[in-house]
Amino acid sequence: MVMKRLFTVAALACMGTASMAQDQAMSFFVTSANPGQGAGLGGLEGADAHCADLAAAAGAEGDWKAYLSTDQENARDRIGSGPWYNADGVEIAADVETLHGDGNAISKETALDEMGNVVNGRGDDPNRHDILTGTMPDGTAAAETCENWTNSGEGSAMVGHHDRMGLDDSDAAKSWNSSHPSRGCSLEALQGTGGDGLFYCFAAN
């Protein structure tokens, strides 16, 4: 009877550990690479597909959404309800409101790519901290979206700083999702201002 009870306790403990691991599976990352056309991502559909492809390659298949706004859809409304965890199991935010408030945990150390690697920030060579979003600080659409992520030429896209660092100590410079418009929509233009055409991906639960 004692052995049976010990086995049951051990089994429940294993189940609890497995459940915790599943609950904290990666549900947030920064793309490790741009698809190749700068902000011309093929619209939201193309951006979502890029998120899904990168996640699948990392062993995290699911319903992945790019954190990008258009003139018809807000980034905050695309990504589910949370919570979201990075590849190391660190909670980024418990819910949408926390994500867009002071309580989120996005930083250079936590905004990892899909393989769990740190993404270059300000002071690194090359700097890749400009993350495409097309949003205002509250996650609603900004005016700059490179024609709803279909343009890889002239224009601009709102970007955030995943490392929360900029040229000064202003709120915009430290914003993860709404720091400044880019100088253009091509990959070369995005790279020229401290980015690499990267964007955030969230698992929409």
Legacy VTK file of the C-alpha trace (Angstrom):
# vtk DataFile Version 3.0
C-alpha trace
ASCII
DATASET POLYDATA
POINTS 205 float
0.000 0.000 0.000
2.877 2.352 0.901
4.662 1.601 -2.378
1.455 2.220 -4.345
0.945 5.529 -2.575
4.544 6.594 -3.287
4.117 5.669 -6.942
0.917 7.722 -7.135
2.591 10.759 -5.553
5.550 10.442 -7.922
3.243 10.128 -10.929
1.263 13.199 -9.898
4.487 15.136 -9.400
5.638 14.188 -12.897
2.278 15.191 -14.320
2.510 18.538 -12.552
5.996 19.145 -13.902
4.887 18.239 -17.425
1.870 20.526 -17.125
4.040 23.394 -15.917
6.501 22.855 -18.788
3.657 22.828 -21.284
2.122 25.968 -19.769
5.455 27.770 -20.069
6.250 26.617 -23.594
7.535 29.326 -25.911
4.729 31.634 -26.997
6.705 34.772 -27.826
9.817 35.488 -29.847
11.569 37.980 -32.088
12.115 36.668 -35.595
15.709 35.647 -36.164
15.617 36.906 -39.756
13.550 38.935 -42.182
11.929 37.006 -45.063
14.045 39.076 -47.446
11.943 41.993 -48.655
12.191 44.367 -45.720
8.766 45.611 -44.629
7.189 44.040 -47.709
6.094 40.958 -45.810
3.195 39.896 -47.977
0.742 41.593 -45.648
-0.302 40.104 -42.334
-0.790 36.700 -43.959
2.819 36.579 -45.089
4.090 37.822 -41.734
2.037 35.237 -39.835
3.361 32.500 -42.116
6.939 33.594 -41.402
6.245 33.399 -37.660
4.747 29.929 -38.070
7.648 28.673 -40.194
10.285 29.878 -37.738
8.361 28.492 -34.777
7.901 25.100 -36.452
11.623 24.912 -37.215
12.207 25.482 -33.499
9.725 22.747 -32.568
6.921 25.089 -31.514
4.094 24.606 -33.965
0.822 26.416 -33.326
-1.288 29.434 -34.214
1.349 32.151 -34.465
0.576 35.789 -35.180
2.881 38.649 -36.080
2.637 41.647 -33.769
1.871 44.082 -36.588
-0.902 46.602 -37.128
-2.570 47.653 -40.374
-5.187 50.277 -41.154
-7.803 47.570 -40.589
-6.396 45.603 -37.660
-4.583 46.403 -34.425
-1.598 44.347 -33.323
-2.981 44.039 -29.797
-6.130 42.355 -31.113
-4.263 39.671 -33.069
-2.213 37.910 -30.440
-4.633 36.183 -28.092
-4.999 36.794 -24.374
-1.711 35.550 -22.878
0.240 34.737 -20.865
3.302 34.638 -23.127
6.697 33.086 -22.460
10.019 33.314 -24.264
12.170 30.351 -25.304
13.680 30.193 -21.792
10.259 29.982 -20.135
10.403 33.555 -18.814
7.004 35.238 -18.674
6.894 38.287 -20.939
3.398 39.390 -19.938
0.358 37.839 -18.293
-2.197 39.495 -20.565
-2.732 42.171 -23.208
-3.023 45.015 -20.707
0.186 44.054 -18.931
1.969 43.742 -22.269
1.063 47.332 -23.106
1.748 48.696 -19.628
4.722 49.099 -17.345
4.558 45.508 -16.144
5.828 43.681 -19.228
9.230 41.997 -19.074
10.462 42.788 -22.589
14.171 43.628 -22.653
17.257 42.679 -24.626
17.766 39.752 -22.238
14.222 38.415 -22.607
13.164 39.337 -26.176
14.881 36.250 -27.565
14.550 34.800 -31.044
12.789 31.491 -31.717
15.958 29.514 -30.963
16.513 31.280 -27.645
19.282 33.557 -28.881
19.739 37.164 -27.777
19.042 39.648 -30.577
21.643 42.357 -31.119
20.778 45.737 -29.648
22.182 49.223 -29.400
25.968 49.039 -29.009
26.254 45.710 -30.838
27.527 45.283 -34.385
25.260 45.212 -36.225
22.518 46.894 -34.249
19.192 45.097 -34.891
17.010 46.689 -32.218
14.441 48.381 -34.526
11.530 45.907 -34.500
8.708 46.387 -37.012
5.311 46.959 -35.376
3.287 49.679 -37.098
1.706 50.468 -33.751
1.213 53.151 -31.163
2.274 52.410 -27.542
-1.148 50.946 -26.730
-0.924 48.448 -29.591
-3.328 50.241 -31.928
-2.391 51.098 -35.491
0.076 53.860 -36.312
0.028 55.647 -39.656
3.338 54.103 -40.719
2.944 50.484 -41.859
4.715 50.423 -45.243
1.337 50.143 -46.957
0.094 47.446 -44.628
3.321 45.433 -44.940
3.207 45.157 -48.715
5.783 47.828 -49.627
9.540 47.278 -49.744
10.430 50.623 -51.317
9.810 54.187 -50.199
7.671 54.890 -47.151
8.054 54.148 -43.454
7.021 51.793 -40.698
6.755 52.433 -36.980
9.328 50.417 -35.053
10.010 49.664 -31.408
13.254 48.967 -29.541
13.392 45.462 -28.105
16.364 46.473 -25.945
14.486 49.516 -24.578
17.383 51.802 -25.550
17.638 54.796 -27.881
19.380 58.092 -28.426
17.994 59.551 -25.198
16.013 58.615 -22.104
12.580 59.449 -23.504
9.597 57.113 -23.298
9.728 56.649 -27.074
13.399 55.648 -27.041
12.619 53.012 -24.397
9.443 51.734 -26.047
9.409 48.122 -27.186
6.679 48.770 -29.771
6.547 52.460 -30.746
9.858 54.326 -30.880
10.059 56.046 -34.290
9.211 55.636 -37.987
11.796 53.995 -40.229
13.478 55.892 -43.064
12.156 53.485 -45.660
10.570 50.098 -46.248
13.413 48.243 -47.967
15.653 45.927 -45.993
18.595 48.212 -46.700
16.700 51.240 -45.331
15.679 49.327 -42.214
19.243 48.179 -41.630
20.500 51.724 -42.089
18.672 52.972 -38.996
19.536 50.162 -36.602
17.228 47.345 -37.606
17.041 44.212 -39.719
13.374 43.921 -40.615
12.633 41.766 -37.565
9.253 41.596 -35.825
7.590 40.047 -32.791
5.630 36.784 -32.960
3.037 35.669 -30.395
1.179 32.393 -30.008
-2.525 33.257 -30.113
-4.163 30.915 -27.639
LINES 1 206
205 0 1 2 3 4 5 6 7 8 9 10 11 12 13 14 15 16 17 18 19 20 21 22 23 24 25 26 27 28 29 30 31 32 33 34 35 36 37 38 39 40 41 42 43 44 45 46 47 48 49 50 51 52 53 54 55 56 57 58 59 60 61 62 63 64 65 66 67 68 69 70 71 72 73 74 75 76 77 78 79 80 81 82 83 84 85 86 87 88 89 90 91 92 93 94 95 96 97 98 99 100 101 102 103 104 105 106 107 108 109 110 111 112 113 114 115 116 117 118 119 120 121 122 123 124 125 126 127 128 129 130 131 132 133 134 135 136 137 138 139 140 141 142 143 144 145 146 147 148 149 150 151 152 153 154 155 156 157 158 159 160 161 162 163 164 165 166 167 168 169 170 171 172 173 174 175 176 177 178 179 180 181 182 183 184 185 186 187 188 189 190 191 192 193 194 195 196 197 198 199 200 201 202 203 204
